[in-house]
Amino acid sequence: YSIQGNKLLGNKIYSLLYTLSQSNKNNQNKRSIDLLIDSSKHKVALSKNSAGKILSYKITLNTKIKVNDYFTNKKILHKTFTSSLTYKIQNQYSKTIELEKKTTDNLIEKTYRDLLILLTQNFL
């Protein structure tokens, strides 16, 4: 496997996939694959008050996934997943940072679930 772009995001997605693969390591139908994960995260201010203070942000997670058969190099899946969520600024900065992290984790989980659905369809 290889990770490009935002390494932290890519490694989180890979970790979820790896954990799942380890639970199925004794499966007779397992396949060896080459995996490329290229992730990026963009955060933009979504709304501001009349004084110009930011009230909410929008986070967009873009993840390009390429899956090829390890032995034949045949393309199994080449797809870009894009998802966004918004969150509001909290009264305490630490709460805002915590909410941003939770929002990012939710986007990673959504990408992971969508990827699993497509991989399942492509392997069947």
MOPAC internal coordinates of N, CA, C and O (Angstrom, degrees):
PM7 1SCF
backbone

  N    0.0000 0     0.00 0     0.00 0    0    0    0
  C    1.4506 1     0.00 0     0.00 0    1    0    0
  C    1.5149 1   108.55 1     0.00 0    2    1    0
  O    1.2310 1   120.88 1   -21.82 1    3    2    1
  N    1.3287 1   115.93 1   158.18 1    3    2    1
  C    1.4596 1   120.39 1   173.38 1    5    3    2
  C    1.5230 1   108.48 1  -142.60 1    6    5    3
  O    1.2310 1   122.04 1   -30.98 1    7    6    5
  N    1.3278 1   113.70 1   149.02 1    7    6    5
  C    1.4596 1   121.69 1  -178.88 1    9    7    6
  C    1.5278 1   107.54 1  -117.97 1   10    9    7
  O    1.2310 1   120.59 1   -49.27 1   11   10    9
  N    1.3256 1   116.48 1   130.73 1   11   10    9
  C    1.4576 1   121.82 1   174.89 1   13   11   10
  C    1.5189 1   108.57 1  -125.25 1   14   13   11
  O    1.2310 1   120.84 1   -13.16 1   15   14   13
  N    1.3139 1   116.00 1   166.84 1   15   14   13
  C    1.4536 1   120.14 1   179.38 1   17   15   14
  C    1.5146 1   110.38 1    74.27 1   18   17   15
  O    1.2310 1   120.53 1    45.17 1   19   18   17
  N    1.3161 1   116.59 1  -134.83 1   19   18   17
  C    1.4615 1   122.61 1  -179.58 1   21   19   18
  C    1.5264 1   108.44 1   -75.02 1   22   21   19
  O    1.2310 1   120.92 1   -74.44 1   23   22   21
  N    1.3210 1   115.84 1   105.56 1   23   22   21
  C    1.4698 1   122.05 1  -174.66 1   25   23   22
  C    1.5355 1   111.99 1   -62.70 1   26   25   23
  O    1.2310 1   120.31 1   140.95 1   27   26   25
  N    1.3186 1   117.01 1   -39.05 1   27   26   25
  C    1.4633 1   120.64 1  -178.68 1   29   27   26
  C    1.5323 1   110.78 1   -61.70 1   30   29   27
  O    1.2310 1   120.34 1   132.56 1   31   30   29
  N    1.3242 1   116.96 1   -47.44 1   31   30   29
  C    1.4675 1   120.66 1   179.22 1   33   31   30
  C    1.5296 1   110.69 1   -64.59 1   34   33   31
  O    1.2310 1   120.65 1   134.09 1   35   34   33
  N    1.3255 1   116.37 1   -45.91 1   35   34   33
  C    1.4565 1   120.82 1  -179.75 1   37   35   34
  C    1.5182 1   112.09 1   -60.31 1   38   37   35
  O    1.2310 1   120.67 1   138.86 1   39   38   37
  N    1.3300 1   116.33 1   -41.14 1   39   38   37
  C    1.4622 1   119.87 1   179.48 1   41   39   38
  C    1.5176 1   112.40 1   -68.10 1   42   41   39
  O    1.2310 1   120.04 1   147.28 1   43   42   41
  N    1.3266 1   117.53 1   -32.72 1   43   42   41
  C    1.4654 1   119.62 1   176.79 1   45   43   42
  C    1.5243 1   110.81 1   -65.91 1   46   45   43
  O    1.2310 1   120.46 1   138.21 1   47   46   45
  N    1.3267 1   116.73 1   -41.79 1   47   46   45
  C    1.4638 1   120.52 1   178.35 1   49   47   46
  C    1.5223 1   109.43 1   -66.19 1   50   49   47
  O    1.2310 1   120.61 1   135.19 1   51   50   49
  N    1.3363 1   116.44 1   -44.81 1   51   50   49
  C    1.4593 1   119.83 1   179.18 1   53   51   50
  C    1.5278 1   111.35 1   -60.92 1   54   53   51
  O    1.2310 1   120.48 1   139.28 1   55   54   53
  N    1.3167 1   116.68 1   -40.72 1   55   54   53
  C    1.4605 1   121.03 1  -179.34 1   57   55   54
  C    1.5265 1   111.18 1   -60.06 1   58   57   55
  O    1.2310 1   120.46 1   138.62 1   59   58   57
  N    1.3279 1   116.72 1   -41.38 1   59   58   57
  C    1.4660 1   120.20 1   177.17 1   61   59   58
  C    1.5291 1   110.74 1   -63.12 1   62   61   59
  O    1.2310 1   120.48 1   136.85 1   63   62   61
  N    1.3356 1   116.70 1   -43.15 1   63   62   61
  C    1.4625 1   120.78 1   179.25 1   65   63   62
  C    1.5296 1   111.26 1   -66.13 1   66   65   63
  O    1.2310 1   120.86 1   138.72 1   67   66   65
  N    1.3250 1   115.97 1   -41.28 1   67   66   65
  C    1.4600 1   120.84 1  -178.62 1   69   67   66
  C    1.5319 1   110.83 1   -64.13 1   70   69   67
  O    1.2310 1   120.77 1   136.54 1   71   70   69
  N    1.3234 1   116.14 1   -43.46 1   71   70   69
  C    1.4591 1   120.62 1   178.86 1   73   71   70
  C    1.5273 1   110.36 1   -59.34 1   74   73   71
  O    1.2310 1   120.65 1   137.16 1   75   74   73
  N    1.3171 1   116.37 1   -42.84 1   75   74   73
  C    1.4630 1   120.42 1   178.22 1   77   75   74
  C    1.5299 1   110.51 1   -64.93 1   78   77   75
  O    1.2310 1   120.17 1   137.64 1   79   78   77
  N    1.3264 1   117.28 1   -42.36 1   79   78   77
  C    1.4665 1   119.81 1  -178.21 1   81   79   78
  C    1.5264 1   111.40 1   -65.18 1   82   81   79
  O    1.2310 1   120.20 1   146.22 1   83   82   81
  N    1.3248 1   117.22 1   -33.78 1   83   82   81
  C    1.4642 1   120.01 1   179.05 1   85   83   82
  C    1.5274 1   111.78 1   -68.97 1   86   85   83
  O    1.2310 1   120.64 1   149.47 1   87   86   85
  N    1.3113 1   116.38 1   -30.53 1   87   86   85
  C    1.4658 1   118.83 1   177.98 1   89   87   86
  C    1.5292 1   111.09 1   -72.28 1   90   89   87
  O    1.2310 1   120.56 1   162.81 1   91   90   89
  N    1.3498 1   116.54 1   -17.19 1   91   90   89
  C    1.4699 1   120.97 1  -179.96 1   93   91   90
  C    1.5244 1   112.32 1  -113.77 1   94   93   91
  O    1.2310 1   119.64 1  -159.41 1   95   94   93
  N    1.3356 1   118.29 1    20.59 1   95   94   93
  C    1.4657 1   119.57 1  -172.39 1   97   95   94
  C    1.5239 1   113.49 1   -67.93 1   98   97   95
  O    1.2310 1   119.25 1   160.80 1   99   98   97
  N    1.3075 1   119.04 1   -19.20 1   99   98   97
  C    1.4594 1   121.27 1   177.77 1  101   99   98
  C    1.5284 1   112.82 1   -93.72 1  102  101   99
  O    1.2310 1   120.68 1  -175.81 1  103  102  101
  N    1.3274 1   116.31 1     4.19 1  103  102  101
  C    1.4635 1   121.72 1  -179.69 1  105  103  102
  C    1.5326 1   109.73 1   -66.98 1  106  105  103
  O    1.2310 1   120.20 1   -49.08 1  107  106  105
  N    1.3163 1   117.21 1   130.92 1  107  106  105
  C    1.4701 1   122.24 1  -179.56 1  109  107  106
  C    1.5267 1   112.29 1   -68.25 1  110  109  107
  O    1.2310 1   119.90 1   155.81 1  111  110  109
  N    1.3325 1   117.80 1   -24.19 1  111  110  109
  C    1.4681 1   121.86 1  -175.63 1  113  111  110
  C    1.5233 1   113.20 1   -95.77 1  114  113  111
  O    1.2310 1   119.85 1  -162.86 1  115  114  113
  N    1.3103 1   117.88 1    17.14 1  115  114  113
  C    1.4636 1   119.53 1  -177.09 1  117  115  114
  C    1.5288 1   110.15 1   -68.59 1  118  117  115
  O    1.2310 1   121.38 1   -27.06 1  119  118  117
  N    1.3376 1   114.97 1   152.94 1  119  118  117
  C    1.4602 1   122.20 1   179.97 1  121  119  118
  C    1.5211 1   109.10 1  -129.65 1  122  121  119
  O    1.2310 1   121.07 1   -32.73 1  123  122  121
  N    1.3074 1   115.55 1   147.27 1  123  122  121
  C    1.4646 1   120.67 1   175.54 1  125  123  122
  C    1.5216 1   108.17 1   -91.39 1  126  125  123
  O    1.2310 1   121.23 1   -45.89 1  127  126  125
  N    1.3246 1   115.25 1   134.11 1  127  126  125
  C    1.4731 1   120.15 1  -176.96 1  129  127  126
  C    1.5219 1   110.63 1  -132.48 1  130  129  127
  O    1.2310 1   121.50 1   -22.27 1  131  130  129
  N    1.3293 1   114.73 1   157.73 1  131  130  129
  C    1.4640 1   123.04 1   164.98 1  133  131  130
  C    1.5144 1   105.89 1   -98.79 1  134  133  131
  O    1.2310 1   120.73 1   -46.44 1  135  134  133
  N    1.3179 1   116.21 1   133.56 1  135  134  133
  C    1.4590 1   121.11 1  -176.10 1  137  135  134
  C    1.5177 1   109.91 1  -127.59 1  138  137  135
  O    1.2310 1   120.53 1   -50.60 1  139  138  137
  N    1.3261 1   116.59 1   129.40 1  139  138  137
  C    1.4638 1   122.60 1   173.58 1  141  139  138
  C    1.5209 1   107.68 1  -120.04 1  142  141  139
  O    1.2310 1   120.82 1   -52.88 1  143  142  141
  N    1.3239 1   116.03 1   127.12 1  143  142  141
  C    1.4656 1   121.99 1   176.48 1  145  143  142
  C    1.5188 1   107.22 1  -120.33 1  146  145  143
  O    1.2310 1   120.63 1   -58.67 1  147  146  145
  N    1.3285 1   116.41 1   121.33 1  147  146  145
  C    1.4663 1   122.33 1   179.20 1  149  147  146
  C    1.5271 1   107.35 1  -124.54 1  150  149  147
  O    1.2310 1   120.56 1   -74.36 1  151  150  149
  N    1.3464 1   116.53 1   105.64 1  151  150  149
  C    1.4667 1   121.08 1  -174.09 1  153  151  150
  C    1.5167 1   111.87 1  -116.65 1  154  153  151
  O    1.2310 1   121.74 1   -31.47 1  155  154  153
  N    1.3258 1   114.27 1   148.53 1  155  154  153
  C    1.4681 1   120.35 1   172.21 1  157  155  154
  C    1.5231 1   108.64 1  -145.83 1  158  157  155
  O    1.2310 1   121.40 1   -29.21 1  159  158  157
  N    1.3245 1   114.93 1   150.79 1  159  158  157
  C    1.4677 1   121.47 1  -179.66 1  161  159  158
  C    1.5182 1   107.79 1  -126.96 1  162  161  159
  O    1.2310 1   121.01 1   -46.41 1  163  162  161
  N    1.3227 1   115.67 1   133.59 1  163  162  161
  C    1.4620 1   121.41 1   178.58 1  165  163  162
  C    1.5224 1   108.67 1  -124.48 1  166  165  163
  O    1.2310 1   121.22 1   -48.65 1  167  166  165
  N    1.3196 1   115.27 1   131.35 1  167  166  165
  C    1.4691 1   120.84 1   179.57 1  169  167  166
  C    1.5258 1   107.69 1  -120.44 1  170  169  167
  O    1.2310 1   120.87 1   -54.09 1  171  170  169
  N    1.3257 1   115.94 1   125.91 1  171  170  169
  C    1.4631 1   120.94 1   178.47 1  173  171  170
  C    1.5249 1   109.54 1  -130.85 1  174  173  171
  O    1.2310 1   121.30 1   -32.51 1  175  174  173
  N    1.3196 1   115.11 1   147.49 1  175  174  173
  C    1.4623 1   120.41 1   175.83 1  177  175  174
  C    1.5207 1   107.87 1   -68.71 1  178  177  175
  O    1.2310 1   120.73 1   -50.12 1  179  178  177
  N    1.3171 1   116.21 1   129.88 1  179  178  177
  C    1.4579 1   121.08 1  -177.31 1  181  179  178
  C    1.5252 1   111.99 1   -97.16 1  182  181  179
  O    1.2310 1   120.93 1   142.13 1  183  182  181
  N    1.3340 1   115.83 1   -37.87 1  183  182  181
  C    1.4674 1   118.65 1   179.09 1  185  183  182
  C    1.5264 1   109.90 1  -148.00 1  186  185  183
  O    1.2310 1   121.76 1   -28.45 1  187  186  185
  N    1.3405 1   114.23 1   151.55 1  187  186  185
  C    1.4616 1   121.55 1   179.05 1  189  187  186
  C    1.5225 1   108.47 1  -132.97 1  190  189  187
  O    1.2310 1   121.18 1   -24.70 1  191  190  189
  N    1.3316 1   115.35 1   155.30 1  191  190  189
  C    1.4659 1   118.67 1   175.54 1  193  191  190
  C    1.5288 1   109.30 1   -85.42 1  194  193  191
  O    1.2310 1   120.05 1     2.02 1  195  194  193
  N    1.3226 1   117.51 1  -177.98 1  195  194  193
  C    1.4622 1   121.41 1  -175.86 1  197  195  194
  C    1.5343 1   112.62 1   -65.16 1  198  197  195
  O    1.2310 1   120.21 1   157.35 1  199  198  197
  N    1.3307 1   117.21 1   -22.65 1  199  198  197
  C    1.4640 1   121.06 1   178.09 1  201  199  198
  C    1.5280 1   111.87 1   -86.34 1  202  201  199
  O    1.2310 1   120.30 1   176.82 1  203  202  201
  N    1.3199 1   117.04 1    -3.18 1  203  202  201
  C    1.4610 1   120.72 1   179.24 1  205  203  202
  C    1.5220 1   114.18 1    91.68 1  206  205  203
  O    1.2310 1   120.38 1  -175.48 1  207  206  205
  N    1.3261 1   116.89 1     4.52 1  207  206  205
  C    1.4610 1   120.64 1   178.99 1  209  207  206
  C    1.5261 1   109.14 1   -78.29 1  210  209  207
  O    1.2310 1   120.91 1   -46.21 1  211  210  209
  N    1.3318 1   115.87 1   133.79 1  211  210  209
  C    1.4594 1   121.26 1  -178.84 1  213  211  210
  C    1.5243 1   109.80 1   -69.97 1  214  213  211
  O    1.2310 1   121.53 1   -47.21 1  215  214  213
  N    1.3444 1   114.68 1   132.79 1  215  214  213
  C    1.4600 1   121.24 1   179.76 1  217  215  214
  C    1.5310 1   112.63 1  -104.29 1  218  217  215
  O    1.2310 1   120.76 1   149.00 1  219  218  217
  N    1.3365 1   116.16 1   -31.00 1  219  218  217
  C    1.4600 1   119.32 1  -179.59 1  221  219  218
  C    1.5231 1   110.72 1  -152.38 1  222  221  219
  O    1.2310 1   121.76 1   -23.85 1  223  222  221
  N    1.3244 1   114.23 1   156.15 1  223  222  221
  C    1.4630 1   122.10 1   178.52 1  225  223  222
  C    1.5197 1   109.61 1  -122.35 1  226  225  223
  O    1.2310 1   121.42 1   -22.58 1  227  226  225
  N    1.3191 1   114.89 1   157.42 1  227  226  225
  C    1.4589 1   122.41 1   172.30 1  229  227  226
  C    1.5239 1   106.80 1  -120.13 1  230  229  227
  O    1.2310 1   120.98 1   -52.56 1  231  230  229
  N    1.3219 1   115.73 1   127.44 1  231  230  229
  C    1.4641 1   121.33 1   176.46 1  233  231  230
  C    1.5235 1   107.78 1  -109.09 1  234  233  231
  O    1.2310 1   121.23 1   -49.79 1  235  234  233
  N    1.3302 1   115.25 1   130.21 1  235  234  233
  C    1.4615 1   121.68 1   176.48 1  237  235  234
  C    1.5215 1   108.17 1  -118.14 1  238  237  235
  O    1.2310 1   121.06 1   -51.60 1  239  238  237
  N    1.3186 1   115.57 1   128.40 1  239  238  237
  C    1.4568 1   122.13 1   177.84 1  241  239  238
  C    1.5232 1   108.23 1  -109.65 1  242  241  239
  O    1.2310 1   120.77 1   -58.64 1  243  242  241
  N    1.3373 1   116.12 1   121.36 1  243  242  241
  C    1.4635 1   122.68 1   175.79 1  245  243  242
  C    1.5174 1   107.63 1  -111.57 1  246  245  243
  O    1.2310 1   120.71 1   -53.89 1  247  246  245
  N    1.3198 1   116.26 1   126.11 1  247  246  245
  C    1.4602 1   120.63 1  -179.86 1  249  247  246
  C    1.5253 1   109.26 1  -134.89 1  250  249  247
  O    1.2310 1   121.75 1   -60.72 1  251  250  249
  N    1.3334 1   114.25 1   119.28 1  251  250  249
  C    1.4590 1   120.24 1   175.27 1  253  251  250
  C    1.5238 1   107.46 1   -98.10 1  254  253  251
  O    1.2310 1   121.22 1   -53.61 1  255  254  253
  N    1.3378 1   115.27 1   126.39 1  255  254  253
  C    1.4557 1   121.68 1  -178.92 1  257  255  254
  C    1.5254 1   108.33 1  -118.75 1  258  257  255
  O    1.2310 1   121.35 1   -50.66 1  259  258  257
  N    1.3271 1   115.03 1   129.34 1  259  258  257
  C    1.4638 1   120.36 1   173.04 1  261  259  258
  C    1.5201 1   107.23 1  -123.82 1  262  261  259
  O    1.2310 1   121.47 1   -54.67 1  263  262  261
  N    1.3271 1   114.80 1   125.33 1  263  262  261
  C    1.4602 1   121.53 1   178.72 1  265  263  262
  C    1.5236 1   107.09 1  -124.71 1  266  265  263
  O    1.2310 1   121.18 1   -57.65 1  267  266  265
  N    1.3365 1   115.34 1   122.35 1  267  266  265
  C    1.4610 1   121.87 1   176.98 1  269  267  266
  C    1.5175 1   108.81 1  -124.53 1  270  269  267
  O    1.2310 1   121.01 1   -28.73 1  271  270  269
  N    1.3383 1   115.67 1   151.27 1  271  270  269
  C    1.4548 1   120.41 1   173.39 1  273  271  270
  C    1.5306 1   108.12 1   -64.13 1  274  273  271
  O    1.2310 1   120.60 1   -47.83 1  275  274  273
  N    1.3104 1   116.46 1   132.17 1  275  274  273
  C    1.4642 1   121.47 1  -174.76 1  277  275  274
  C    1.5278 1   112.10 1   -64.50 1  278  277  275
  O    1.2310 1   119.97 1   141.71 1  279  278  277
  N    1.3173 1   117.65 1   -38.29 1  279  278  277
  C    1.4621 1   121.05 1  -174.26 1  281  279  278
  C    1.5221 1   112.89 1   -87.44 1  282  281  279
  O    1.2310 1   119.57 1   142.40 1  283  282  281
  N    1.3289 1   118.43 1   -37.60 1  283  282  281
  C    1.4663 1   120.92 1  -176.00 1  285  283  282
  C    1.5273 1   112.62 1  -102.24 1  286  285  283
  O    1.2310 1   120.23 1   167.87 1  287  286  285
  N    1.3325 1   117.17 1   -12.13 1  287  286  285
  C    1.4684 1   123.91 1  -175.46 1  289  287  286
  C    1.5300 1   112.22 1    62.47 1  290  289  287
  O    1.2310 1   120.27 1  -164.52 1  291  290  289
  N    1.3339 1   117.09 1    15.48 1  291  290  289
  C    1.4649 1   121.99 1   177.52 1  293  291  290
  C    1.5217 1   109.73 1   -68.95 1  294  293  291
  O    1.2310 1   121.24 1   -43.71 1  295  294  293
  N    1.3241 1   115.23 1   136.29 1  295  294  293
  C    1.4640 1   121.02 1   179.75 1  297  295  294
  C    1.5226 1   110.28 1   -67.05 1  298  297  295
  O    1.2310 1   121.06 1   -53.52 1  299  298  297
  N    1.3218 1   115.58 1   126.48 1  299  298  297
  C    1.4610 1   121.73 1   175.49 1  301  299  298
  C    1.5287 1   109.45 1  -101.91 1  302  301  299
  O    1.2310 1   121.06 1   135.47 1  303  302  301
  N    1.3311 1   115.59 1   -44.53 1  303  302  301
  C    1.4651 1   120.09 1  -178.77 1  305  303  302
  C    1.5288 1   109.43 1  -156.33 1  306  305  303
  O    1.2310 1   120.51 1   -51.04 1  307  306  305
  N    1.3212 1   116.64 1   128.96 1  307  306  305
  C    1.4639 1   122.94 1   170.57 1  309  307  306
  C    1.5214 1   105.58 1  -132.29 1  310  309  307
  O    1.2310 1   120.59 1   -70.98 1  311  310  309
  N    1.3173 1   116.48 1   109.02 1  311  310  309
  C    1.4745 1   120.48 1  -172.59 1  313  311  310
  C    1.5169 1   110.24 1  -148.66 1  314  313  311
  O    1.2310 1   120.90 1   -35.30 1  315  314  313
  N    1.3119 1   115.88 1   144.70 1  315  314  313
  C    1.4595 1   121.95 1   172.85 1  317  315  314
  C    1.5233 1   107.97 1  -108.89 1  318  317  315
  O    1.2310 1   121.42 1   -54.14 1  319  318  317
  N    1.3190 1   114.89 1   125.86 1  319  318  317
  C    1.4618 1   122.01 1   178.49 1  321  319  318
  C    1.5255 1   107.68 1  -104.01 1  322  321  319
  O    1.2310 1   120.83 1   -49.99 1  323  322  321
  N    1.3160 1   116.02 1   130.01 1  323  322  321
  C    1.4614 1   121.29 1   177.79 1  325  323  322
  C    1.5171 1   108.30 1  -130.09 1  326  325  323
  O    1.2310 1   121.10 1   -51.80 1  327  326  325
  N    1.3274 1   115.50 1   128.20 1  327  326  325
  C    1.4657 1   119.48 1   176.60 1  329  327  326
  C    1.5219 1   108.91 1  -146.85 1  330  329  327
  O    1.2310 1   121.32 1   -26.94 1  331  330  329
  N    1.3224 1   115.07 1   153.06 1  331  330  329
  C    1.4639 1   121.32 1  -176.54 1  333  331  330
  C    1.5153 1   110.49 1  -136.83 1  334  333  331
  O    1.2310 1   121.56 1   -29.95 1  335  334  333
  N    1.3172 1   114.61 1   150.05 1  335  334  333
  C    1.4641 1   122.17 1   172.56 1  337  335  334
  C    1.5190 1   108.04 1  -143.22 1  338  337  335
  O    1.2310 1   121.11 1   -23.79 1  339  338  337
  N    1.3254 1   115.49 1   156.21 1  339  338  337
  C    1.4608 1   119.94 1   176.65 1  341  339  338
  C    1.5232 1   109.37 1  -115.49 1  342  341  339
  O    1.2310 1   121.48 1   -23.46 1  343  342  341
  N    1.3047 1   114.77 1   156.54 1  343  342  341
  C    1.4634 1   120.13 1   173.98 1  345  343  342
  C    1.5126 1   108.66 1  -147.27 1  346  345  343
  O    1.2310 1   121.24 1   -27.37 1  347  346  345
  N    1.3353 1   115.23 1   152.63 1  347  346  345
  C    1.4600 1   121.76 1  -177.93 1  349  347  346
  C    1.5258 1   110.50 1   -96.29 1  350  349  347
  O    1.2310 1   121.42 1   -32.61 1  351  350  349
  N    1.3010 1   114.88 1   147.39 1  351  350  349
  C    1.4589 1   121.83 1   175.98 1  353  351  350
  C    1.5292 1   108.13 1   -65.79 1  354  353  351
  O    1.2310 1   120.59 1   -43.49 1  355  354  353
  N    1.3244 1   116.48 1   136.51 1  355  354  353
  C    1.4583 1   122.44 1   179.68 1  357  355  354
  C    1.5345 1   110.13 1   -97.85 1  358  357  355
  O    1.2310 1   120.41 1   -13.62 1  359  358  357
  N    1.3151 1   116.82 1   166.38 1  359  358  357
  C    1.4626 1   121.22 1   179.88 1  361  359  358
  C    1.5227 1   111.86 1   -64.39 1  362  361  359
  O    1.2310 1   120.18 1   144.22 1  363  362  361
  N    1.3090 1   117.26 1   -35.78 1  363  362  361
  C    1.4612 1   121.35 1   178.49 1  365  363  362
  C    1.5234 1   109.40 1  -103.24 1  366  365  363
  O    1.2310 1   120.97 1   -44.63 1  367  366  365
  N    1.3332 1   115.75 1   135.37 1  367  366  365
  C    1.4645 1   120.88 1  -178.97 1  369  367  366
  C    1.5295 1   111.20 1   -58.05 1  370  369  367
  O    1.2310 1   120.15 1   138.87 1  371  370  369
  N    1.3310 1   117.32 1   -41.13 1  371  370  369
  C    1.4685 1   120.67 1  -178.54 1  373  371  370
  C    1.5239 1   111.02 1   -62.67 1  374  373  371
  O    1.2310 1   120.38 1   145.63 1  375  374  373
  N    1.3299 1   116.87 1   -34.37 1  375  374  373
  C    1.4732 1   120.84 1   177.92 1  377  375  374
  C    1.5320 1   110.49 1   -69.40 1  378  377  375
  O    1.2310 1   120.71 1   144.15 1  379  378  377
  N    1.3330 1   116.25 1   -35.85 1  379  378  377
  C    1.4643 1   120.69 1   177.74 1  381  379  378
  C    1.5271 1   110.12 1   -65.76 1  382  381  379
  O    1.2310 1   120.35 1   135.98 1  383  382  381
  N    1.3304 1   116.94 1   -44.02 1  383  382  381
  C    1.4639 1   121.53 1   178.51 1  385  383  382
  C    1.5254 1   110.07 1   -62.84 1  386  385  383
  O    1.2310 1   120.52 1   137.42 1  387  386  385
  N    1.3131 1   116.61 1   -42.58 1  387  386  385
  C    1.4647 1   121.87 1   178.19 1  389  387  386
  C    1.5259 1   110.94 1   -61.34 1  390  389  387
  O    1.2310 1   120.30 1   138.56 1  391  390  389
  N    1.3263 1   117.03 1   -41.44 1  391  390  389
  C    1.4603 1   121.80 1   179.31 1  393  391  390
  C    1.5316 1   110.94 1   -68.37 1  394  393  391
  O    1.2310 1   120.41 1   142.56 1  395  394  393
  N    1.3202 1   116.82 1   -37.44 1  395  394  393
  C    1.4720 1   120.10 1   176.55 1  397  395  394
  C    1.5327 1   110.29 1   -62.97 1  398  397  395
  O    1.2310 1   120.39 1   136.58 1  399  398  397
  N    1.3225 1   116.86 1   -43.42 1  399  398  397
  C    1.4693 1   121.14 1   178.99 1  401  399  398
  C    1.5301 1   110.18 1   -63.04 1  402  401  399
  O    1.2310 1   120.20 1   135.53 1  403  402  401
  N    1.3281 1   117.22 1   -44.47 1  403  402  401
  C    1.4642 1   120.99 1   179.65 1  405  403  402
  C    1.5321 1   110.86 1   -63.52 1  406  405  403
  O    1.2310 1   120.37 1   139.86 1  407  406  405
  N    1.3209 1   116.91 1   -40.14 1  407  406  405
  C    1.4617 1   121.48 1   177.99 1  409  407  406
  C    1.5304 1   110.15 1   -63.02 1  410  409  407
  O    1.2310 1   120.51 1   135.88 1  411  410  409
  N    1.3279 1   116.63 1   -44.12 1  411  410  409
  C    1.4670 1   121.12 1   177.92 1  413  411  410
  C    1.5238 1   110.59 1   -62.44 1  414  413  411
  O    1.2310 1   120.06 1   136.51 1  415  414  413
  N    1.3289 1   117.49 1   -43.49 1  415  414  413
  C    1.4618 1   121.38 1   178.38 1  417  415  414
  C    1.5328 1   111.30 1   -61.92 1  418  417  415
  O    1.2310 1   120.26 1   142.02 1  419  418  417
  N    1.3181 1   117.11 1   -37.98 1  419  418  417
  C    1.4733 1   120.93 1   177.28 1  421  419  418
  C    1.5273 1   110.89 1   -64.40 1  422  421  419
  O    1.2310 1   120.24 1   141.15 1  423  422  421
  N    1.3366 1   117.15 1   -38.85 1  423  422  421
  C    1.4620 1   120.91 1   177.83 1  425  423  422
  C    1.5292 1   111.10 1   -67.04 1  426  425  423
  O    1.2310 1   120.61 1   141.10 1  427  426  425
  N    1.3268 1   116.43 1   -38.90 1  427  426  425
  C    1.4691 1   120.65 1   177.03 1  429  427  426
  C    1.5252 1   109.99 1   -63.59 1  430  429  427
  O    1.2310 1   120.34 1   135.70 1  431  430  429
  N    1.3066 1   116.95 1   -44.30 1  431  430  429
  C    1.4661 1   121.69 1   179.27 1  433  431  430
  C    1.5271 1   111.14 1   -62.30 1  434  433  431
  O    1.2310 1   120.22 1   139.49 1  435  434  433
  N    1.3279 1   117.19 1   -40.51 1  435  434  433
  C    1.4700 1   120.95 1   178.19 1  437  435  434
  C    1.5255 1   110.41 1   -64.30 1  438  437  435
  O    1.2310 1   120.32 1   135.85 1  439  438  437
  N    1.3201 1   116.99 1   -44.15 1  439  438  437
  C    1.4642 1   120.89 1   178.10 1  441  439  438
  C    1.5195 1   110.25 1   -60.55 1  442  441  439
  O    1.2310 1   120.57 1   136.33 1  443  442  441
  N    1.3221 1   116.51 1   -43.67 1  443  442  441
  C    1.4602 1   122.12 1   179.45 1  445  443  442
  C    1.5351 1   111.02 1   -60.25 1  446  445  443
  O    1.2310 1   120.44 1   132.37 1  447  446  445
  N    1.3205 1   116.77 1   -47.63 1  447  446  445
  C    1.4733 1   120.66 1   179.82 1  449  447  446
  C    1.5285 1   111.34 1   -62.13 1  450  449  447
  O    1.2310 1   120.66 1   135.04 1  451  450  449
  N    1.3488 1   116.34 1   -44.96 1  451  450  449
  C    1.4727 1   120.32 1   179.33 1  453  451  450
  C    1.5271 1   110.76 1   -62.87 1  454  453  451
  O    1.2310 1   120.57 1   140.69 1  455  454  453
  N    1.3245 1   116.51 1   -39.31 1  455  454  453
  C    1.4612 1   121.20 1   178.18 1  457  455  454
  C    1.5271 1   110.92 1   -64.12 1  458  457  455
  O    1.2310 1   120.22 1   136.17 1  459  458  457
  N    1.3192 1   117.19 1   -43.83 1  459  458  457
  C    1.4660 1   120.34 1   179.05 1  461  459  458
  C    1.5264 1   112.09 1   -60.24 1  462  461  459
  O    1.2310 1   120.89 1   139.57 1  463  462  461
  N    1.3095 1   115.91 1   -40.43 1  463  462  461
  C    1.4723 1   119.82 1   179.00 1  465  463  462
  C    1.5246 1   109.99 1   -61.18 1  466  465  463
  O    1.2310 1   120.56 1   132.85 1  467  466  465
  N    1.3379 1   116.53 1   -47.15 1  467  466  465
  C    1.4674 1   119.32 1  -179.07 1  469  467  466
  C    1.5273 1   112.24 1   -67.63 1  470  469  467
  O    1.2310 1   120.35 1   140.09 1  471  470  469
  N    1.3265 1   116.94 1   -39.91 1  471  470  469
  C    1.4689 1   119.33 1   177.82 1  473  471  470
  C    1.5136 1   110.82 1   -62.89 1  474  473  471
  O    1.2310 1   120.33 1   137.91 1  475  474  473
  N    1.3105 1   116.97 1   -42.09 1  475  474  473
  C    1.4630 1   120.67 1   178.44 1  477  475  474
  C    1.5267 1   110.69 1   -60.63 1  478  477  475
  O    1.2310 1   120.66 1   136.40 1  479  478  477
  N    1.3143 1   116.34 1   -43.60 1  479  478  477
  C    1.4731 1   120.41 1   178.91 1  481  479  478
  C    1.5306 1   111.25 1   -63.92 1  482  481  479
  O    1.2310 1   120.28 1   140.43 1  483  482  481
  N    1.3226 1   117.08 1   -39.57 1  483  482  481
  C    1.4613 1   120.88 1  -177.60 1  485  483  482
  C    1.5176 1   113.24 1   -74.71 1  486  485  483
  O    1.2310 1   120.11 1   152.90 1  487  486  485
  N    1.3274 1   117.40 1   -27.10 1  487  486  485
  C    1.4644 1   120.11 1  -179.72 1  489  487  486
  C    1.5219 1   112.74 1   -86.42 1  490  489  487
  O    1.2310 1   120.31 1   162.02 1  491  490  489
  N    1.3280 1   117.02 1   -17.98 1  491  490  489
  C    1.4749 1   119.39 1  -178.26 1  493  491  490
  C    1.4925 1   112.67 1   -83.36 1  494  493  491
  O    1.2310 1   120.10 1   180.00 1  495  494  493

